[in-house]
Amino acid sequence: MSPTLFVIALFIFGTIIGSFLNVCIVRIPNRASIVFPGSQCPNCGYSIRFYDNIPLVSYTLLGGRCRSCKTPISMRYFLVELLMGLLMAVLFLHFDLSLVFVLCAAFTAALVVITFIDLQHQIIPDRISLPGIPLGFLCSFFLPWNTWLDSLLGILVGGGVLYMFALGYHLLTKKEGMGGGDIKMLAMIGAFLGWKGALATLMLAAITGSLVGVLLIVLKGKNFKYAVPFGPFLAAGSFCAMLYGERLINWYCSIGAP
Ligand SMILES: [Zn+2]
């Protein structure tokens, strides 16, 4: 099979995974089972048939509406399928078909679910981040950028640095800043990417997060106090750190060197 066909096949496979991730995004915050029952329209309870469950295609054909009651279905379904398809293609181009690819795809899926739950509910579910910490540690035995010691330090640095920030912020302002969910999520990222990866992630997330924060204040006025969830920035940052972490750290160190 030619590489182009492989990329297309993995994109399609990614959209199918994305379709399953949509189920997780809806059900995990409600503490519901992600296996049973099958998908239903949240408005009329219409059981979604398999032919209405084809990623990207069904949403487009039905015009983003339920077949039965015509209630609009959230754009998120389409976006998550598209995003996961694209990310799988990117991962394949970067890692080829390998065990590292499979582990990174699983990690990416967790990041996508966390991102969309955090955007909607402003929480990062423990059901993903907590098991993610020991799973990330196990992965470190198979990942080229990680030793088990790097991973262990990653958990400590990832969890610890953010905890210090949160504590400092709380002491200074008497306000709740960084959530506990962010701390557990960065500990999971540290387990998977190692301590350097955790720091690179935090740097990227802090830069992009402040840029977006400033942009929102400019666009929505000075009194804009809406808290921007940090999880999506940590997710995007760790995905970039996974692909380019080493180069990023070398570049950063080279600025400091005379
Ligand atoms: Zn319906």
Residues whose N, C-alpha, C, O or C-beta is under 5 A from the ligand:
A	BS01	ZN	C41 N43 C44 G45 Y46 C66 S68 C69 K70
